[in-house]
Amino acid sequence: MYRKNAWHKYASDNKCVMDFAEDYKAFLSFGKTERLVTKESIELLNQKGFKNVKEVKSLKAGDKVYFINKNKNVAAYIIGKKPLKEGLRILGAHIDSPRTDFKERPFYENHEIAYADTHYYGGIKKYQWVTIPLALHGVVCKKDGSTVDVNIGEDPKDPVVGISDLLIHLAADQMSKPAAKAIEGEALDVTLGNMPIDEKEKDAVKANILKLLKEKYDIEEEDFISAEIEVVPAGPARDYGLDRSMVAGYGHDDRCCAFSSLRAVLDIDNPEYTACAILVDKEEIGSVGATGAASVFFENTVAKLLELSGDAHPLYSVRETFENSKMLSSDVSAGFDPLYPQVSDLKNVAEFAHGLCINKYTGRGGKGGSNDANPEYYAFVRKALDDANVNWQSSELGKVDVGGGGTIAYILGNYNMNVIDAGIPVHNMHAPMEVISKVDLYEAYLGYKAFLLA
């Protein structure tokens, strides 16, 4: 159903929507980093009978397998009845979100306050990240080959950390600056403590912080050179609105689409075409590197499927398989905010509670950097959604020349694959607290299932 308020569909009983949102809130609250989303995804896959591909010697229709790449990518497959070379049905989402990261040498002391030096990741409004409770998540990799998991700030008994801001009484100069300059990137350093270990020791507050980390995790300052510590908002996802119609939390972009895509694959059996959910990293910084969508990881997984299915030339057959595949780039879209109507073309906006949002193109200015899907493929997607009675809408990412953004769609389009963006509208995108509609989340899940079975 095109541009209809989806809540009307559930006027007599919305339990399915609310239950799905509860599952998602648990997923989002745990999955504060790419590694944690990967860990939770593996748990869900194992519960549904999927096997690590390393345990599999051959494949046939109905088999369920998954691949893991560097603890930051997941590719889950249900082998279809049709040969792989006839194409896949692919849902692709990213599991990284904007944040700040510890630098390689993060610890320092200034006027008896210990800090961690950081570098922000992805596009953020820096002023939104000060004076809020923050948590530390990540890994410290030691020279002996061991890896230590770090999690500080999520347990109610834990302390939290944060980034300070200038008090309003002394902020006349700061308040006169453009918002982009009011908080500088190098000022996003995290306050760690103020208690000295010994008045005779140099940098005694920093020394005390390092002592606490040594006691809790058995790690040294030098170990943080080979660490990955992400600074993220502390606390769980919450119901938002007096009617509990929405979810507020960190990382909806793009973990809401990752969760609904993964659940769509988990909740189907015996598809005609091989069904896939691919979860990738690094989208917020250009989909680069070994764990980004531009990596050959995805290509390699399909080659392995072809090999296990008996294909004599799997590396060559990957190209044909991709060319015959259809994909939804499952990424969020800008939800129309009535408090800021000036940035939107009101004829082409994504509204809360109107369901799954289709973006024919994203990009900037003259569609720069976009995929711009073929209309023939768009018609295929429309039919699949309408046949399944899914609420959906079309949208653009703001007015022409106002701004824009990108997704992983163009990367898979480079394989001559049919790809279109299909995701969930979000308010406060890239902020520490983003907001989505529960019914949009559920309609996206239904839409993704319909697409996999089309």
C-alpha positions in Angstrom: 0.0 0.0 0.0 1.6 3.2 -1.2 1.7 6.2 1.2 -0.8 4.9 3.7 -0.4 5.2 7.5 0.5 1.7 8.5 -0.9 2.0 12.1 -4.4 1.7 10.6 -3.6 -1.8 9.5 -3.0 -2.7 13.1 -5.8 -0.7 14.7 -7.4 -3.8 16.3 -4.2 -5.6 17.3 -0.6 -4.2 17.1 1.0 -7.0 19.2 3.1 -8.2 16.3 4.5 -4.7 15.8 5.3 -4.2 19.5 6.8 -7.6 20.0 9.1 -7.2 17.0 10.2 -3.8 18.4 11.0 -5.4 21.7 13.3 -7.9 20.0 14.9 -5.0 18.1 15.4 -2.9 21.2 17.3 -5.7 22.8 19.4 -6.1 19.7 20.2 -2.4 19.5 21.0 -2.1 23.2 23.5 -4.9 23.0 24.9 -4.1 19.6 26.7 -0.8 20.3 29.6 -1.7 17.9 30.1 -3.7 14.7 31.8 -6.5 16.7 28.8 -6.7 19.1 26.3 -6.7 16.2 28.3 -9.5 14.6 28.3 -11.5 17.8 24.6 -11.1 18.3 23.9 -12.0 14.7 25.9 -15.2 15.0 23.8 -16.1 18.1 20.5 -15.6 16.2 21.8 -17.5 13.2 22.8 -20.5 15.3 19.4 -20.5 17.1 17.7 -20.8 13.7 19.9 -23.7 12.5 22.3 -21.9 10.3 25.8 -23.4 10.2 29.2 -21.8 9.8 30.3 -22.4 6.3 33.5 -23.9 7.6 31.5 -26.9 8.9 29.9 -27.6 5.5 31.3 -29.9 2.8 28.5 -29.4 0.2 25.3 -27.5 -0.3 21.8 -28.2 -1.6 18.5 -26.4 -1.7 17.2 -25.4 1.8 20.6 -25.4 3.5 21.4 -22.5 5.7 25.0 -21.2 6.1 26.8 -18.1 7.2 30.2 -16.4 6.8 32.1 -14.2 9.2 34.8 -11.7 8.2 37.2 -10.3 10.8 34.4 -10.1 13.4 32.8 -7.2 11.6 30.9 -8.7 8.6 28.2 -11.3 8.4 26.8 -13.0 5.3 23.9 -15.3 5.8 22.4 -17.5 3.1 19.5 -19.9 2.5 20.2 -21.9 -0.6 17.3 -21.6 -3.1 15.7 -24.1 -5.3 17.0 -22.4 -8.4 20.7 -22.7 -9.4 22.9 -20.0 -7.8 23.8 -18.6 -11.2 20.2 -17.6 -11.8 20.8 -14.9 -9.2 20.4 -14.2 -5.5 17.9 -12.1 -3.6 20.1 -9.9 -1.4 19.4 -7.6 1.5 22.5 -5.5 2.3 22.9 -3.3 5.4 25.7 -1.7 7.3 26.4 -2.2 11.0 28.8 0.7 11.7 27.5 4.0 13.2 28.9 7.4 13.8 30.9 7.8 17.1 34.3 8.8 18.4 37.2 6.4 18.7 40.3 6.4 21.0 43.5 7.4 19.2 46.4 4.9 19.3 48.0 6.9 22.2 44.9 8.1 24.0 45.8 8.8 27.6 47.0 12.1 28.9 46.6 14.3 32.0 45.9 18.0 32.1 45.6 20.0 35.3 45.0 16.8 37.3 42.2 15.5 35.0 42.8 12.3 33.0 41.6 12.3 29.4 41.4 10.0 26.4 42.3 11.6 23.1 39.8 10.7 20.3 39.1 11.0 16.6 35.5 11.1 15.5 34.2 8.5 13.0 31.6 9.3 10.3 29.6 12.5 9.8 28.5 14.0 13.2 27.3 17.3 14.6 30.1 17.5 17.1 28.1 19.7 19.5 25.6 16.9 20.0 28.2 14.6 21.7 29.1 16.8 24.6 27.6 16.6 28.2 25.9 13.2 27.7 26.7 9.9 29.4 29.1 7.8 27.2 30.2 4.2 27.4 33.4 2.5 26.2 33.2 -0.6 24.0 35.8 -2.5 22.1 38.9 -4.7 22.1 42.5 -4.5 23.2 44.7 -6.9 21.3 47.9 -7.8 23.1 51.2 -8.9 21.7 50.8 -12.4 23.1 47.8 -12.9 20.7 45.1 -12.6 23.3 42.2 -10.2 22.9 40.5 -8.4 25.8 36.9 -7.2 25.5 36.2 -3.8 27.1 32.7 -2.8 28.2 32.4 0.2 30.6 29.3 2.2 31.1 26.4 -0.1 30.2 25.8 -1.9 33.5 23.9 0.4 35.9 26.7 -0.2 38.5 29.3 1.0 36.0 30.6 4.6 35.9 30.1 6.5 32.7 32.4 8.9 30.9 31.7 12.0 28.9 32.9 15.0 27.0 32.7 18.4 28.7 31.4 21.7 27.3 32.0 25.3 28.2 29.5 26.8 30.7 27.0 29.2 29.3 28.3 32.0 31.6 31.7 32.0 29.7 30.5 31.0 26.3 29.9 34.3 24.5 32.6 33.7 22.0 31.8 30.1 21.5 28.1 30.9 21.0 29.0 33.4 18.2 30.6 30.7 16.1 28.9 28.6 13.4 27.6 25.3 14.9 30.2 23.4 12.9 33.0 25.3 14.7 31.5 25.6 18.2 33.0 22.3 19.2 36.3 21.4 17.5 37.2 17.8 16.6 40.3 17.9 18.8 38.1 19.0 21.8 36.1 15.8 21.8 38.4 14.2 24.4 36.8 12.0 27.0 37.1 12.7 30.7 38.3 9.6 32.5 39.0 10.7 36.1 40.3 13.1 38.7 41.7 10.9 41.5 45.5 10.7 41.9 47.3 7.5 42.8 50.2 9.1 44.6 51.0 12.7 45.1 54.7 12.0 44.4 54.0 10.4 41.0 54.0 12.4 37.8 50.6 12.4 36.1 49.2 10.7 39.1 45.6 10.8 37.9 46.4 9.2 34.6 48.5 6.6 36.5 45.5 5.8 38.6 43.3 5.3 35.5 45.9 2.9 34.0 46.1 1.1 37.3 42.3 0.5 37.3 42.4 -0.8 33.8 45.3 -3.1 34.7 43.4 -4.5 37.6 40.1 -5.0 35.7 41.5 -6.1 32.3 45.2 -6.9 32.7 46.2 -4.4 30.0 49.0 -1.9 29.8 49.1 1.6 28.3 51.2 0.3 25.4 48.5 -2.3 24.6 46.1 0.5 23.4 48.3 1.0 20.4 46.7 -2.1 19.0 43.2 -1.5 20.4 39.8 -0.5 19.0 37.9 1.4 21.7 34.6 3.1 20.6 33.0 5.9 22.6 29.2 5.6 22.3 26.1 6.8 24.1 25.5 4.8 27.3 22.2 3.1 28.1 19.6 1.0 26.4 17.2 1.8 23.6 13.9 3.1 24.9 10.3 3.5 23.9 9.7 7.1 22.6 6.5 9.0 22.7 3.7 8.8 25.3 2.0 6.3 23.0 5.2 4.1 22.7 4.9 4.3 18.9 8.6 5.0 18.4 12.1 3.8 19.5 14.8 6.1 20.7 18.4 4.8 20.7 21.9 5.0 19.4 22.7 3.4 16.0 19.4 3.1 14.2 21.5 4.0 11.2 21.8 1.4 10.0 21.2 -1.3 12.6 17.4 -1.1 12.3 17.8 -2.2 8.7 20.4 -4.8 9.6 18.1 -6.3 12.2 15.0 -6.4 10.0 17.1 -7.7 7.1 18.6 -10.5 9.2 15.3 -11.4 10.7 13.7 -11.6 7.2 16.3 -14.2 6.2 15.9 -16.0 9.6 12.1 -16.2 9.2 11.8 -17.8 5.8 12.4 -21.3 4.5 12.9 -22.9 1.1 13.0 -19.8 -1.2 13.0 -20.1 -5.0 16.1 -18.0 -5.2 19.0 -18.1 -2.7 18.3 -15.6 0.0 21.0 -13.5 1.5 21.5 -10.9 4.2 24.9 -9.2 4.1 26.0 -7.0 7.0 29.0 -4.7 6.3 31.2 -2.2 8.1 32.8 1.2 7.2 29.8 2.6 5.3 30.0 5.8 7.3 33.5 6.5 6.1 33.1 5.4 2.5 32.6 1.6 2.6 36.4 1.2 2.4 38.8 -1.4 3.7 38.7 -5.2 4.2 35.3 -5.1 6.1 33.6 -2.4 3.9 31.1 -3.2 1.1 33.9 -2.5 -1.4 35.9 -5.5 -0.1 36.0 -8.7 -2.0 34.5 -10.5 1.0 31.0 -10.7 -0.4 32.3 -11.8 -3.8 34.4 -14.6 -2.1 31.4 -15.9 -0.1 29.4 -16.4 -3.3 32.3 -18.1 -5.0 32.5 -20.5 -2.0 28.7 -21.2 -2.3 29.2 -22.0 -6.0 32.1 -24.3 -5.2 30.2 -26.1 -2.5 27.3 -26.5 -4.9 29.5 -28.2 -7.4 30.3 -25.4 -9.8 33.5 -26.2 -11.7 34.4 -22.5 -12.3 33.2 -20.6 -9.2 35.4 -17.6 -9.6 34.0 -17.0 -13.1 30.5 -17.9 -12.2 30.4 -15.2 -9.5 30.1 -12.5 -12.2 27.1 -14.2 -13.8 25.5 -14.8 -10.4 25.8 -11.2 -9.5 24.6 -10.0 -12.9 21.4 -12.0 -12.4 20.9 -11.0 -8.8 18.5 -8.5 -7.3 19.3 -6.4 -4.2 17.7 -4.1 -1.7 20.3 -1.8 -0.2 18.7 -1.8 3.2 19.7 1.6 4.5 17.8 4.3 6.4 16.4 7.4 4.9 15.7 10.9 6.2 12.4 11.0 7.9 10.4 14.2 7.3 10.5 16.4 10.4 7.7 18.9 10.6 9.9 21.2 12.7 12.4 21.5 9.8 10.2 21.5 6.6 12.4 23.9 4.7 15.0 21.2 3.8 12.4 18.9 2.1 10.4 18.7 -1.1 7.1 17.9 0.5 6.0 15.9 -2.5 8.9 13.5 -2.1 9.5 12.9 1.6 9.6 9.8 3.9 7.0 10.1 6.6 6.9 8.3 9.9 4.4 5.4 10.0 4.0 5.2 6.2 6.2 2.1 6.0 9.3 0.9 4.1 10.9 3.8 2.2 12.2 3.4 -1.3 14.9 5.8 -2.6 15.4 5.5 -6.3 18.6 7.5 -5.9 20.5 9.2 -3.1 23.7 11.2 -3.8 24.4 14.9 -3.7 23.5 17.7 -6.1 23.0 16.2 -9.5 22.6 12.7 -8.1 26.4 12.6 -7.6 27.5 9.3 -6.1 24.1 7.6 -6.4 23.0 4.3 -7.8 19.8 5.7 -9.5 18.0 2.4 -10.0 16.4 1.3 -13.3 12.7 1.9 -13.5 12.1 -1.7 -14.7 13.6 -2.9 -11.4 11.7 -0.4 -9.4 8.5 -1.8 -10.9 9.5 -5.3 -9.8 10.0 -4.1 -6.3 6.7 -2.3 -6.3 4.8 -5.4 -7.3 6.5 -7.6 -4.7 5.6 -5.1 -1.9 2.0 -4.6 -3.2 1.4 -8.3 -3.6 2.4 -8.8 0.0 0.2 -5.9 1.2 3.3 -4.1 2.6 3.0 -0.4 3.4 5.7 1.5 1.6 6.6 5.0 0.3 9.0 6.7 -2.0 11.4 9.5 -1.0 14.3 11.7 -1.8 17.0 12.8 0.6 16.0 16.4 0.9 15.7 19.2 -1.6 18.0 19.4 -4.6 21.2 21.1 -3.6 20.3 21.2 0.1 22.5 18.2 1.0 22.5 14.5 0.4 24.1 11.2 1.3 25.1 7.8 0.0 24.7 4.1 0.7 26.3 0.9 -0.5 23.9 0.5 -3.4 26.3 1.9 -6.1 29.1 -0.6 -5.0 26.9 -3.6 -5.8 25.5 -1.9 -8.8 29.1 -2.0 -10.2 28.6 -5.7 -10.7 25.8 -5.0 -13.1 23.3 -6.0 -10.4 19.9 -4.5 -10.0 20.0 -2.5 -6.7 17.7 0.0 -5.1 17.7 1.6 -1.7 14.9 0.5 0.7 15.0 1.4 4.4 13.4 3.0 7.4 12.9 6.7 7.9 14.9 8.2 10.8 14.7 11.4 12.8 18.0 12.9 14.3 20.1 10.8 12.0 23.7 10.5 13.1 22.9 12.0 16.5 23.6 10.1 19.8 19.8 9.6 20.1 18.1 8.6 16.8 14.4 7.9 16.5 12.4 5.5 14.3 8.7 4.4 14.1 8.0 0.9 15.3 5.5 0.3 12.5 8.0 1.4 9.9 10.5 -1.2 11.4 7.9 -3.9 11.1 6.7 -3.0 7.6 10.4 -3.0 6.5 10.7 -6.5 7.9 7.6 -7.6 6.0 8.8 -5.9 2.8 12.2 -7.6 3.0 10.6 -11.0 3.4 8.3 -10.3 0.5 11.3 -9.4 -1.7 13.3 -12.5 -0.7 10.3 -14.6 -1.8 9.5 -12.7 -5.0 
